[in-house]
Amino acid sequence: MNLSPSEFKSNARRAVHDQHLREKIKKATGTSLVKRAEVVGEIPEWEELRQEGHDRRKEVIDNLDRYIRTFTGTARDRGMIVHYAGTHDDATKIIYDIIRRTSVDTVVKSKSMITEELHLNAMLETNGIRVIETDLGEYIIQLAGETPSHITAPALHKSKEDIARLFQEKLNIPYTDDPVKLTAVARERLRKEFLNARVGISGVNFACADTGTLTIIENEANARLCTVLPDLHIAVMSIDKIIPSIDDLPLFLKLLPRSASGQRMTSYVSMINGPRSHHNPDGPRQVHVVMLNGGRLQLAKHPAWKESLYCIRCGACMNVCPVYQSVGGHAYGAVYPGPIGAVVTPTLFDMKEARELPFASSLCGACTDICPVKIDLHHHLLLERREIVDRGYKPFTEKIAMSVWRWFMLSPARFELAGRIGWVLQKILGKKLPLPGWTPQRQAPAIAAKSFRSLMKGDSKK
Ligand code: SF4
């Protein structure tokens, strides 16, 4: 697969013909959806909670500057060292400089989509720093030399047999596809790394503006070990991870695990309030918070597209999307796949390069219906399609074809004429009427000799 969103069409074509891949994706997303439906069904006020989540996220994004200042102040009061990074390059440089000062050559890391966005691992490894991914899914992906195919389940595209072969080859163990044994192997290897690590890197799920608290949710305790055992913890987050108050946490802790993994609550919820102190002798000596803007402040000012920053990265829109289910995450060639990826990749990164992604949708609206913070995803996809056409990023031939189509559609007489032309063409070409992207897979339906309108006219004369 080519990891560029401009290659979406060819990537998707390849993925759609990979029956094995489609079965794995269908199984994993289907299981998530069933579990989610069960736990969401237990909450009669789910729709009200979604609206509340939407409103709390809107409050932050509408006042992002102020919330950044508030969070920075409270986190510093707690003894954390807060760094503001305007660009992706700034963020990676800040992180590298922090690590370089410790003279370590290995860091342990828990799952974080922002570090994927920064391509942090590649940069650190180029500079001689070994990065150990400690989330099981990320560990598998790292061993395979791949990128995550889903934002909460990075190895969703791999079966247990794929993982068994990978572990056999890379970890030099006898083949076993028993998930318990495979997990035990990973745990044993990772435990040694945790005990030796002096620097831990994590993401952040929610940063509370009023208390400076960093919240991380997870199921494997690897994030907790990354943030507690080493002497130095670097928390990497984008500025939109801020929520107004610690009082909002119960709301988001109801919405996120249910939507992401169909759990009432994840196994671990870590709330980090600063480095160790004489009152609290456990934890790291230093906590650095690296806050990435990366175009988000600009996006927050756009009247429509700002809504994509409400996302709490649950991944439910991917699970429910018929396009994602058919092609998987890698086909998008972007850090964020699925409907939210198709929305944010053009607006946050490069609209020209990602111009195919907003068209990777049937516009069925299932993503909008499932989103726990009520982001109107399919309408954003439509808006972006219009913007892409207005900027002239679609092929000239498509523009001509749509103009011709519009010309025929705007007049009943021309519409009728189009039907006659189609009928004549079908008479000449038989059923092989060539419609690119349509008839190679399907037979064109036969065009009736008499149109519905002429039949109606005939009837009304009788
Ligand atoms: S857009 Fe909504 S459903 Fe999709 S990942 Fe974000 S919060 Fe979840």
Boltz pocket constraint, residues with backbone or C-beta under 6 A from the ligand:
constraints:
  - pocket:
      binder: B
      contacts: [[A, 259], [A, 310], [A, 311], [A, 312], [A, 313], [A, 314], [A, 315], [A, 316], [A, 317], [A, 318], [A, 340], [A, 367], [A, 370], [A, 371], [A, 372], [A, 373], [A, 374], [A, 375], [A, 377]]
      max_distance: 6.0
